[in-house]
Amino acid sequence: MALKQVHLFVRGRVQGVYFRAAAQREARRLGLTGWVRNRPDGSVELLAEGNEDEIKELIGWAHRGPGAARVDSVDVRWRSYVGDYPDFRITE
């Protein structure tokens, strides 16, 4: 199992619809670490680390989001695993 990091930028109606809380729950369910935050432009930014297969599941989830969200696009940027995150948090 390859350890990876991914940086996502999710655009659409993704703020005010519990996207961050749902992303945190999904990432923790998958055993991933990292963070999620709202951006001033109305998008949501997410960084996750862990096993590549679980990260791919999270990316698939990000394309849908929680029920009230409308995801227009997801910019996916793969990076090298760093291991700096003890859990998955919502940040400001």
N, C-alpha and C positions, 0 to 999 in steps of 0.2 A: 504494500500500500504506500503510494507516494504521498508525502506531505507537501501541500501547496498553500499558496495565499492567493486570494482573489479580491479585487477592488471593483465594486459595482457602483454605477450611477444610474438610479432609477428615476425616470421622468413620466409625468402624467398627473393624475389626481392621486397623489401619494402622501400628502400631508393632511392631517386632520381626519384620517380614516383608520387610525391605529396601525399604520404600516410598521412603525418602529417596534411596537410591542409584539406584533405578530412575527416580525422578522427575528426578534430576540428569541421568542418561543420556538420557532422553527430551527434556528441555529443551535440552540441548546439541545433540542430533541435529537439533532444530527450529531451532537458531540463536537461542535465547532466552537472556536474562540474568536474574539475580535470585537467589533463595535458597529453601531448604526447611528446615524444622526440626520436631522433635517438640514438642508442647505438653504441659504437665503433666496436662491432662485426658484424655490418650490419643489426641488427634487429631493431625493433621499440618497445618501451616500452610505455604503456598507463595505466593511472590510472583514473578511473571514479567513481563518486558517484551519487546516485540518486535513483529513484524508481527501484525496481528489474526488472519489466517488460521492462522498457526502457534500462536498462543495458543488459538484454538478447538480445534485438534488436541490440545493439551496438556490442555485441560479435558475433552475426550472421553476421553483416556487416564486422567485422574484419577478418572473415574467407574468405571473398571475396576481400575486399579492393577496391580501385579505379581501373578503367579499365586497367591501365598500370601495375598494381602490379601482382605479382604471390605469393600467400600466400602458404607456405609449411606447417606451423604449427602455432597454437596459444596455448600458455600455459596460462590457466585461473586460477587465484588464488582469491577466494572470501575472503573478509575481512569484518570487522565490519565498519559501517558508522562512519565517523569522523566529517564531516561538515566543514573542513578547507578551502575549495576552493570556491571563489566567482563566478568563471566562468570556462570555459574550455580554456586552453592556450597551445600554442606550446612553449616548453622550450628547453634549450640547454643541 
